[in-house]
Amino acid sequence: MMKQAAAAAVGGALAVGAVPVVLGAMGFTGAGIAASSIAAKMMSAAAIANGGGVSAGSLVAILQSVGAAGLSTSSNILLASVGSVLGAYLGKSPSSLPAEPEAEGNEATENVPQGEPPKPPLKSEKHEE
């Protein structure tokens, strides 16, 4: 139980801390979009698709805003919650996970016939009296 709680705390903190790092690595920085980055390529593709500008509310615009100003408090809470749930799930001990059924004895479990089905008669049986 303590291991799962610790994993939940680590998952929440990691989720909140990773977003600015990942966005910065993509090129969405506090100073704007970095030249020759993934963000610059995304912005170029969005501008070409929209006739020269990036439309408000698009993915590029949202990521640019988050990269420049950071996430809001409610977004951080939501992100920490999701990270905690994921961390708690991944932190479960193997004994608390559902067990796989085990084969009994030395029986093979794959491609082994369980007995022959009855064979049909080769020719019709006629009862002569």
DSSP file (Angstrom, degrees, kcal/mol; ACC not computed):
  #  RESIDUE AA STRUCTURE BP1 BP2  ACC     N-H-->O    O-->H-N    N-H-->O    O-->H-N    TCO  KAPPA ALPHA  PHI   PSI    X-CA   Y-CA   Z-CA
    1    1 A M     >        0   0    0      0, 0.0     4,-2.1     0, 0.0     5,-0.2   0.000 360.0 360.0 360.0 -42.8    0.0    0.0    0.0
    2    2 A M  H  >  +     0   0    0      1,-0.2     4,-2.4     2,-0.2     5,-0.2   0.875 360.0  53.5 -66.9 -35.9    2.8    2.4    0.9
    3    3 A K  H  > S+     0   0    0      1,-0.2     4,-2.2     2,-0.2    -1,-0.2   0.900 109.3  48.7 -64.5 -39.6    4.6    1.5   -2.4
    4    4 A Q  H  > S+     0   0    0      2,-0.2     4,-2.0     1,-0.2    -2,-0.2   0.886 111.0  49.9 -67.9 -39.0    1.5    2.3   -4.3
    5    5 A A  H  X S+     0   0    0     -4,-2.1     4,-2.1     2,-0.2    -2,-0.2   0.897 111.6  48.6 -66.3 -40.0    1.0    5.7   -2.5
    6    6 A A  H  X S+     0   0    0     -4,-2.4     4,-2.5     1,-0.2    -2,-0.2   0.904 110.6  50.7 -65.6 -40.5    4.6    6.6   -3.2
    7    7 A A  H  X S+     0   0    0     -4,-2.2     4,-2.5     1,-0.2    -1,-0.2   0.869 109.0  52.3 -65.2 -35.3    4.3    5.7   -6.9
    8    8 A A  H  X S+     0   0    0     -4,-2.0     4,-2.2    79,-0.3    79,-0.2   0.914 110.6  47.4 -65.3 -42.8    1.1    7.8   -7.1
    9    9 A A  H  X S+     0   0    0     -4,-2.1     4,-2.3     2,-0.2     5,-0.2   0.912 113.9  46.9 -65.0 -42.5    3.0   10.8   -5.6
   10   10 A V  H  X S+     0   0    0     -4,-2.5     4,-2.7     1,-0.2     5,-0.2   0.910 111.3  52.1 -65.5 -41.5    5.9   10.3   -8.0
   11   11 A G  H  X S+     0   0    0     -4,-2.5     4,-2.1    -5,-0.2    73,-0.3   0.902 110.7  47.4 -62.2 -41.5    3.6    9.9  -11.0
   12   12 A G  H  X S+     0   0    0     -4,-2.2     4,-2.0    71,-0.3    -1,-0.2   0.928 115.3  44.4 -65.2 -45.5    1.7   13.2  -10.2
   13   13 A A  H  X S+     0   0    0     -4,-2.3     4,-2.5     1,-0.2    -2,-0.2   0.893 113.6  50.9 -66.5 -39.5    4.9   15.2   -9.7
   14   14 A L  H  X S+     0   0    0     -4,-2.7     4,-2.1    -5,-0.2    -1,-0.2   0.896 108.8  51.3 -66.0 -39.9    6.5   13.7  -12.8
   15   15 A A  H  X S+     0   0    0     -4,-2.1     4,-1.0    -5,-0.2    -1,-0.2   0.927 114.2  43.0 -63.2 -44.9    3.5   14.5  -14.9
   16   16 A V  H  < S+     0   0    0     -4,-2.0    -2,-0.2     1,-0.2    -1,-0.2   0.895 118.1  45.3 -68.9 -39.6    3.4   18.1  -13.8
   17   17 A G  H  X S+     0   0    0     -4,-2.5     4,-0.8     1,-0.2    -1,-0.2   0.768 107.5  57.7 -75.7 -25.8    7.2   18.5  -14.1
   18   18 A A  H  X S+     0   0    0     -4,-2.1     4,-2.9    -5,-0.2     5,-0.3   0.800  90.6  70.4 -78.1 -28.2    7.6   16.8  -17.5
   19   19 A V  H  X S+     0   0    0     -4,-1.0     4,-2.6     1,-0.2     5,-0.2   0.936 101.4  42.5 -59.9 -51.0    5.2   19.1  -19.5
   20   20 A P  H  > S+     0   0    0      0, 0.0     4,-2.3     0, 0.0    -1,-0.2   0.884 115.8  50.9 -63.5 -34.7    7.4   22.2  -19.5
   21   21 A V  H  X S+     0   0    0     -4,-0.8     4,-2.2     2,-0.2    -2,-0.2   0.940 112.9  44.5 -66.1 -46.5   10.5   20.1  -20.2
   22   22 A V  H  X S+     0   0    0     -4,-2.9     4,-1.7     2,-0.2    -1,-0.2   0.918 114.6  48.6 -65.6 -43.4    8.9   18.3  -23.1
   23   23 A L  H  X>S+     0   0    0     -4,-2.6     5,-2.5    -5,-0.3     4,-1.0   0.907 111.7  50.0 -64.2 -40.1    7.4   21.5  -24.6
   24   24 A G  H  <5S+     0   0    0     -4,-2.3     3,-0.4    -5,-0.2    -1,-0.2   0.895 109.4  51.5 -63.4 -39.4   10.8   23.3  -24.2
   25   25 A A  H  <5S+     0   0    0     -4,-2.2    13,-0.3     1,-0.2    -1,-0.2   0.821 107.9  52.5 -66.9 -30.4   12.5   20.4  -26.0
   26   26 A M  H  <5S-     0   0    0     -4,-1.7    13,-2.5    -5,-0.2    12,-0.4   0.709 126.5-100.8 -77.0 -19.3   10.0   20.6  -28.8
   27   27 A G  T  <5S+     0   0    0     -4,-1.0     7,-2.5    -3,-0.4     2,-1.2   0.447  82.6 128.2 114.3   2.2   10.7   24.4  -29.2
   28   28 A F  E   < +A   33   0A   0     -5,-2.5    -1,-0.2     5,-0.2     5,-0.2  -0.754  40.4 166.0 -89.6  93.7    7.8   26.0  -27.4
   29   29 A T  E >   -A   32   0A   0      3,-2.0     3,-1.3    -2,-1.2    38,-0.1  -0.521  53.8-103.9-107.9 172.4    9.8   28.3  -25.1
   30   30 A G  T 3  S+     0   0    0      1,-0.3     3,-0.1    -2,-0.2    38,-0.1   0.770 122.3  51.8 -64.3 -26.1    9.1   31.3  -22.9
   31   31 A A  T 3  S-     0   0    0      1,-0.3     2,-0.3    36,-0.1    -1,-0.3   0.428 124.6 -92.9 -90.3   0.2   10.6   33.5  -25.5
   32   32 A G  E <  S-A   29   0A   0     -3,-1.3    -3,-2.0    32,-0.1     2,-0.4  -0.798  72.0 -18.4 121.0-165.4    8.5   32.1  -28.3
   33   33 A I  E     -A   28   0A   0     -2,-0.3    -5,-0.2    -5,-0.2     2,-0.2  -0.660  67.2-125.6 -83.9 128.9    9.0   29.4  -30.8
   34   34 A A    >   -     0   0    0     -7,-2.5     3,-1.0    -2,-0.4     6,-0.4  -0.479  29.2-106.0 -75.1 141.5   12.6   28.3  -31.3
   35   35 A A  T 3  S+     0   0    0      1,-0.2    -1,-0.1    -2,-0.2     3,-0.1  -0.347  98.6  12.0 -66.7 146.2   13.9   28.4  -34.9
   36   36 A S  T 3  S+     0   0    0      1,-0.2    -1,-0.2     2,-0.1     2,-0.2   0.774 101.0 124.9  58.8  32.2   14.5   25.1  -36.7
   37   37 A S  S <> S-     0   0    0     -3,-1.0     4,-2.0   -10,-0.1    -1,-0.2  -0.597  80.2-101.3-110.7 174.3   12.6   23.1  -34.0
   38   38 A I  H  > S+     0   0    0    -12,-0.4     4,-2.5   -13,-0.3     5,-0.2   0.896 124.6  55.7 -59.8 -39.6    9.6   20.8  -34.1
   39   39 A A  H  > S+     0   0    0    -13,-2.5     4,-2.5     1,-0.2    -1,-0.2   0.890 105.5  51.0 -61.3 -39.7    7.5   23.7  -33.0
   40   40 A A  H  > S+     0   0    0     -6,-0.4     4,-2.3   -14,-0.3    -1,-0.2   0.894 110.7  48.5 -65.6 -39.7    8.7   25.8  -35.9
   41   41 A K  H  X S+     0   0    0     -4,-2.0     4,-2.3     2,-0.2    -2,-0.2   0.901 112.1  49.2 -66.7 -40.0    7.8   23.0  -38.3
   42   42 A M  H  X S+     0   0    0     -4,-2.5     4,-2.3     2,-0.2    -2,-0.2   0.910 111.9  48.7 -63.5 -42.2    4.3   22.7  -36.7
   43   43 A M  H  X S+     0   0    0     -4,-2.5     4,-2.5     2,-0.2    -2,-0.2   0.895 110.9  50.6 -65.6 -40.4    3.8   26.4  -36.9
   44   44 A S  H  X S+     0   0    0     -4,-2.3     4,-2.4     2,-0.2    -2,-0.2   0.921 111.6  47.3 -63.4 -44.7    4.8   26.5  -40.6
   45   45 A A  H  X S+     0   0    0     -4,-2.3     4,-2.2     1,-0.2    -2,-0.2   0.897 113.0  48.9 -64.7 -39.8    2.5   23.7  -41.5
   46   46 A A  H  X S+     0   0    0     -4,-2.3     4,-1.5     2,-0.2     7,-0.2   0.897 111.5  49.5 -66.6 -39.7   -0.4   25.3  -39.6
   47   47 A A  H  <>S+     0   0    0     -4,-2.5     5,-3.9     2,-0.2     6,-0.5   0.903 111.5  48.4 -66.6 -40.8    0.2   28.7  -41.3
   48   48 A I  H ><5S+     0   0    0     -4,-2.4     3,-1.1     1,-0.2    -2,-0.2   0.916 111.9  49.9 -64.6 -41.8    0.3   27.1  -44.8
   49   49 A A  H 3<5S+     0   0    0     -4,-2.2    -1,-0.2     1,-0.2    -2,-0.2   0.791 114.4  44.9 -67.1 -28.1   -2.9   25.2  -44.0
   50   50 A N  T 3<5S-     0   0    0     -4,-1.5     3,-0.3     3,-0.2    -1,-0.2   0.198 121.7 -98.8-104.6  16.2   -4.7   28.3  -42.8
   51   51 A G  T < 5S-     0   0    0     -3,-1.1    -3,-0.2     1,-0.2    -2,-0.1   0.803  88.8 -32.5  76.4  29.8   -3.6   30.7  -45.6
   52   52 A G  S   <S+     0   0    0     -5,-3.9     2,-0.3     1,-0.3    -1,-0.2   0.297 119.7  70.4 115.8 -10.1   -0.7   32.4  -43.8
   53   53 A G  S    S-     0   0    0     -6,-0.5     2,-0.6    -3,-0.3    -1,-0.3  -0.934  74.7-114.6-137.0 161.0   -1.6   32.6  -40.1
   54   54 A V        -     0   0    0     -2,-0.3     2,-0.1    -3,-0.1    -7,-0.1  -0.846  39.0-127.8 -94.5 122.7   -2.0   30.3  -37.2
   55   55 A S    >   -     0   0    0     -2,-0.6     3,-1.6    -9,-0.2     6,-0.4  -0.416  25.5-103.3 -74.7 145.3   -5.7   30.2  -36.1
   56   56 A A  T 3  S+     0   0    0      1,-0.2    -1,-0.1    -2,-0.1     3,-0.1  -0.401 106.0  25.5 -64.7 139.3   -6.5   30.9  -32.4
   57   57 A G  T 3  S+     0   0    0      1,-0.3    -1,-0.2    -2,-0.1    -2,-0.1   0.397  90.2 131.6  87.1  -2.7   -7.4   27.8  -30.5
   58   58 A S  S <> S-     0   0    0     -3,-1.6     4,-2.5     1,-0.1    -1,-0.3  -0.314  74.3-103.9 -75.7 167.0   -5.3   25.5  -32.7
   59   59 A L  H  > S+     0   0    0      1,-0.2     4,-2.7     2,-0.2     5,-0.2   0.901 122.2  50.6 -58.5 -42.5   -2.9   23.0  -31.2
   60   60 A V  H  > S+     0   0    0      1,-0.2     4,-2.3     2,-0.2    -1,-0.2   0.911 110.9  48.8 -63.6 -42.1    0.1   25.1  -32.2
   61   61 A A  H  > S+     0   0    0     -6,-0.4     4,-2.1     2,-0.2    -2,-0.2   0.902 112.8  47.5 -65.5 -41.1   -1.5   28.2  -30.6
   62   62 A I  H  X S+     0   0    0     -4,-2.5     4,-2.6     2,-0.2    -2,-0.2   0.934 113.7  46.5 -66.2 -46.0   -2.3   26.3  -27.3
   63   63 A L  H  X S+     0   0    0     -4,-2.7     4,-2.6     1,-0.2    -2,-0.2   0.870 111.3  52.5 -65.0 -35.5    1.2   24.8  -27.1
   64   64 A Q  H  X S+     0   0    0     -4,-2.3     4,-1.9    -5,-0.2    -1,-0.2   0.911 110.6  48.0 -64.3 -41.8    2.8   28.1  -27.8
   65   65 A S  H  X S+     0   0    0     -4,-2.1     4,-2.9     2,-0.2     5,-0.5   0.918 113.5  46.4 -64.8 -44.4    0.7   29.7  -25.0
   66   66 A V  H  X S+     0   0    0     -4,-2.6     4,-2.0     1,-0.2    -2,-0.2   0.897 112.1  51.5 -66.1 -39.4    1.6   26.9  -22.5
   67   67 A G  H  < S+     0   0    0     -4,-2.6    -1,-0.2    -5,-0.2    -2,-0.2   0.862 117.1  39.5 -64.5 -35.1    5.2   27.1  -23.5
   68   68 A A  H  < S+     0   0    0     -4,-1.9    -2,-0.2    -5,-0.2    -1,-0.2   0.903 134.5  16.5 -81.8 -43.4    5.3   30.9  -22.9
   69   69 A A  H  < S-     0   0    0     -4,-2.9    -3,-0.2     1,-0.2    -2,-0.2   0.590  99.3-128.4-110.0 -13.2    3.1   31.2  -19.8
   70   70 A G     <  -     0   0    0     -4,-2.0    -1,-0.2    -5,-0.5     2,-0.2  -0.255  42.8 -47.2  87.5 177.5    3.0   27.7  -18.3
   71   71 A L        -     0   0    0      1,-0.1     2,-0.0    -2,-0.1    -5,-0.0  -0.522  58.1-110.7 -85.4 153.4   -0.1   25.7  -17.3
   72   72 A S     >  -     0   0    0     -2,-0.2     4,-2.3     1,-0.1     5,-0.2  -0.290  32.7-105.1 -73.4 167.0   -2.9   27.1  -15.3
   73   73 A T  H  > S+     0   0    0      1,-0.2     4,-2.3     2,-0.2     5,-0.2   0.912 121.9  50.1 -61.4 -43.8   -3.5   25.9  -11.7
   74   74 A S  H  > S+     0   0    0      1,-0.2     4,-2.3     2,-0.2    -1,-0.2   0.879 110.3  50.5 -64.9 -36.4   -6.5   23.9  -12.7
   75   75 A S  H  > S+     0   0    0      2,-0.2     4,-2.6     1,-0.2    -1,-0.2   0.895 110.1  50.1 -66.6 -39.8   -4.6   22.3  -15.6
   76   76 A N  H  X S+     0   0    0     -4,-2.3     4,-2.6     2,-0.2    -2,-0.2   0.892 110.6  49.8 -64.5 -39.2   -1.7   21.4  -13.2
   77   77 A I  H  X S+     0   0    0     -4,-2.3     4,-2.2     2,-0.2    -2,-0.2   0.930 113.0  46.3 -64.7 -44.9   -4.2   19.8  -10.8
   78   78 A L  H  X S+     0   0    0     -4,-2.3     4,-2.3     2,-0.2    -2,-0.2   0.924 114.0  48.0 -62.6 -45.0   -5.8   17.8  -13.5
   79   79 A L  H  X S+     0   0    0     -4,-2.6     4,-2.4     1,-0.2    -2,-0.2   0.894 111.8  49.8 -63.9 -41.1   -2.4   16.7  -14.9
   80   80 A A  H  X S+     0   0    0     -4,-2.6     4,-2.3     2,-0.2    -1,-0.2   0.877 110.0  52.0 -65.6 -37.4   -1.2   15.7  -11.4
   81   81 A S  H  X S+     0   0    0     -4,-2.2     4,-2.3     2,-0.2    -2,-0.2   0.935 111.5  45.0 -64.2 -46.6   -4.4   13.7  -10.8
   82   82 A V  H  X S+     0   0    0     -4,-2.3     4,-2.4     1,-0.2    -2,-0.2   0.913 114.0  49.9 -64.2 -42.5   -4.0   11.8  -14.0
   83   83 A G  H  X S+     0   0    0     -4,-2.4     4,-2.6    -5,-0.2   -71,-0.3   0.869 109.9  51.4 -63.7 -36.6   -0.3   11.2  -13.3
   84   84 A S  H  X S+     0   0    0     -4,-2.3     4,-2.7   -73,-0.3    -2,-0.2   0.910 109.9  48.5 -67.0 -42.7   -1.1   10.0   -9.8
   85   85 A V  H  X S+     0   0    0     -4,-2.3     4,-2.2     2,-0.2    -2,-0.2   0.933 114.5  45.8 -62.9 -45.1   -3.7    7.5  -11.0
   86   86 A L  H  X S+     0   0    0     -4,-2.4     4,-2.6     1,-0.2    -2,-0.2   0.914 113.5  49.4 -64.3 -42.7   -1.2    6.2  -13.6
   87   87 A G  H  X S+     0   0    0     -4,-2.6     4,-1.6   -79,-0.2   -79,-0.3   0.898 110.8  49.8 -63.1 -40.8    1.6    6.1  -11.0
   88   88 A A  H  < S+     0   0    0     -4,-2.7     4,-0.3     2,-0.2    -1,-0.2   0.897 111.5  49.0 -65.1 -40.2   -0.6    4.2   -8.6
   89   89 A Y  H >< S+     0   0    0     -4,-2.2     3,-1.1     1,-0.2    -2,-0.2   0.934 114.3  44.3 -64.6 -45.4   -1.6    1.7  -11.2
   90   90 A L  H 3< S+     0   0    0     -4,-2.6    -1,-0.2     1,-0.2    -2,-0.2   0.744 109.0  59.5 -71.7 -21.8    2.0    1.1  -12.3
   91   91 A G  T 3< S+     0   0    0     -4,-1.6    -1,-0.2    -5,-0.2    -2,-0.2   0.420  75.6 122.1 -87.7   2.3    3.1    0.9   -8.7
   92   92 A K    <   -     0   0    0     -3,-1.1     5,-0.0    -4,-0.3    -3,-0.0  -0.370  68.4-115.3 -62.9 141.9    0.8   -2.0   -7.8
   93   93 A S    >>  -     0   0    0      1,-0.1     3,-1.7    -2,-0.0     4,-0.5  -0.493  22.2-116.4 -75.5 150.5    2.7   -5.0   -6.5
   94   94 A P  G >4 S+     0   0    0      0, 0.0     3,-0.8     0, 0.0    -1,-0.1   0.783 113.0  63.6 -59.4 -26.6    2.6   -8.1   -8.7
   95   95 A S  G 34 S+     0   0    0      1,-0.2     4,-0.1     4,-0.0    -3,-0.0   0.745 100.4  52.4 -71.0 -21.0    0.8  -10.0   -5.9
   96   96 A S  G <4 S+     0   0    0     -3,-1.7    -1,-0.2     2,-0.1     3,-0.1   0.540  92.5  91.3 -91.1  -6.4   -2.2   -7.6   -6.2
   97   97 A L  S << S-     0   0    0     -3,-0.8     2,-0.1    -4,-0.5    -4,-0.0  -0.550  95.7 -87.4 -83.3 153.6   -2.5   -8.1  -10.0
   98   98 A P        -     0   0    0      0, 0.0     2,-0.2     0, 0.0    -1,-0.1  -0.369  47.9-124.0 -61.7 136.3   -4.8  -10.8  -11.3
   99   99 A A        -     0   0    0     -4,-0.1    -4,-0.0    -3,-0.1     3,-0.0  -0.514  16.0-121.8 -83.2 149.3   -3.0  -14.2  -11.6
  100  100 A E        -     0   0    0     -2,-0.2     2,-0.1     1,-0.1    -1,-0.1  -0.670  36.3-101.5 -85.2 143.8   -2.8  -16.1  -14.8
  101  101 A P        -     0   0    0      0, 0.0     2,-0.3     0, 0.0    -1,-0.1  -0.408  38.3-140.3 -65.5 140.8   -4.2  -19.6  -14.7
  102  102 A E        -     0   0    0     -2,-0.1     2,-0.2     1,-0.0    -3,-0.0  -0.761  15.2-110.7-104.3 149.9   -1.5  -22.3  -14.4
  103  103 A A        -     0   0    0     -2,-0.3     2,-0.4     2,-0.1     6,-0.0  -0.506  34.6-119.1 -74.5 144.9   -1.4  -25.6  -16.2
  104  104 A E    >   -     0   0    0     -2,-0.2     3,-1.5     4,-0.1    -1,-0.1  -0.709  64.0 -37.2 -88.3 134.2   -1.8  -28.6  -14.0
  105  105 A G  T 3  S-     0   0    0     -2,-0.4    -2,-0.1     1,-0.2     0, 0.0  -0.178 111.6 -33.7  60.3-142.4    1.0  -31.2  -13.8
  106  106 A N  T 3  S+     0   0    0      2,-0.1    -1,-0.2     0, 0.0     2,-0.2   0.152  92.7 135.7-100.6  17.8    2.9  -32.0  -16.9
  107  107 A E    <   -     0   0    0     -3,-1.5     2,-0.2     1,-0.1    -4,-0.0  -0.456  53.5-130.4 -70.0 133.6    0.1  -31.5  -19.3
  108  108 A A        -     0   0    0     -2,-0.2     4,-0.1     1,-0.1    -4,-0.1  -0.596  14.4-160.9 -78.7 147.0    0.8  -29.6  -22.4
  109  109 A T        +     0   0    0     -2,-0.2     2,-0.4     2,-0.1     3,-0.2   0.534  61.1  74.7-109.2  -7.6   -1.7  -26.9  -23.1
  110  110 A E  S    S-     0   0    0      1,-0.2    -2,-0.0     3,-0.0    -1,-0.0  -0.901 106.0 -13.7-115.4 136.8   -1.2  -26.1  -26.8
  111  111 A N  S    S+     0   0    0     -2,-0.4    -1,-0.2     1,-0.2    -2,-0.1   0.780  86.1 138.9  53.7  36.8   -2.3  -28.1  -29.8
  112  112 A V        -     0   0    0     -3,-0.2    -1,-0.2    -4,-0.1     2,-0.1  -0.949  52.2-129.1-111.8 120.2   -3.1  -31.3  -27.9
  113  113 A P        -     0   0    0      0, 0.0     3,-0.1     0, 0.0    -3,-0.0  -0.423   7.3-146.3 -67.1 142.6   -6.2  -33.1  -29.0
  114  114 A Q        -     0   0    0      1,-0.4     2,-0.2    -2,-0.1    -2,-0.0   0.176  69.4 -46.7 -93.7  16.7   -8.5  -33.9  -26.1
  115  115 A G  S    S-     0   0    0      2,-0.0    -1,-0.4     0, 0.0    -3,-0.0  -0.435  71.8 -76.4 129.6 154.9   -9.7  -37.2  -27.6
  116  116 A E        -     0   0    0     -2,-0.2     3,-0.1    -3,-0.1     0, 0.0  -0.630  43.4-122.8 -84.8 138.8  -10.9  -38.3  -31.0
  117  117 A P        -     0   0    0      0, 0.0    -1,-0.1     0, 0.0    -2,-0.0  -0.422  44.6 -84.7 -71.3 155.7  -14.4  -37.4  -32.1
  118  118 A P        -     0   0    0      0, 0.0     0, 0.0     0, 0.0     0, 0.0  -0.343  45.2-124.4 -63.0 141.4  -16.6  -40.4  -33.0
  119  119 A K        -     0   0    0     -3,-0.1     3,-0.1     1,-0.1    -3,-0.0  -0.689  20.6-122.5 -89.2 138.1  -16.2  -41.5  -36.6
  120  120 A P        -     0   0    0      0, 0.0    -1,-0.1     0, 0.0     2,-0.0  -0.416  39.9 -89.7 -72.7 154.6  -19.2  -41.6  -38.8
  121  121 A P        -     0   0    0      0, 0.0     3,-0.1     0, 0.0     4,-0.0  -0.351  28.8-134.9 -63.5 146.0  -20.0  -45.0  -40.4
  122  122 A L  S    S+     0   0    0      1,-0.2     2,-0.3    -3,-0.1     3,-0.0   0.862  86.2  13.6 -73.0 -35.7  -18.4  -45.5  -43.8
  123  123 A K  S    S-     0   0    0     -3,-0.0    -1,-0.2     0, 0.0     2,-0.0  -0.958  96.2 -86.2-137.4 158.6  -21.5  -46.8  -45.4
  124  124 A S        -     0   0    0     -2,-0.3     2,-0.5     1,-0.1    -2,-0.0  -0.345  41.6-126.6 -66.3 140.5  -25.1  -46.9  -44.4
  125  125 A E        -     0   0    0     -2,-0.0     2,-0.5     2,-0.0    -1,-0.1  -0.764  22.5-165.2 -91.0 126.6  -26.1  -49.8  -42.2
  126  126 A K        -     0   0    0     -2,-0.5     2,-0.8     2,-0.0    -2,-0.0  -0.943  12.8-142.2-112.1 130.7  -29.0  -51.8  -43.4
  127  127 A H        -     0   0    0     -2,-0.5     2,-0.5     2,-0.0    -2,-0.0  -0.805  18.6-169.1 -93.1 113.0  -30.7  -54.1  -41.1
  128  128 A E              0   0    0     -2,-0.8    -2,-0.0     1,-0.1     0, 0.0  -0.880 360.0 360.0-104.4 131.1  -31.7  -57.3  -42.9
  129  129 A E              0   0    0     -2,-0.5    -1,-0.1     0, 0.0    -2,-0.0   0.391 360.0 360.0-113.4 360.0  -33.9  -59.7  -41.1
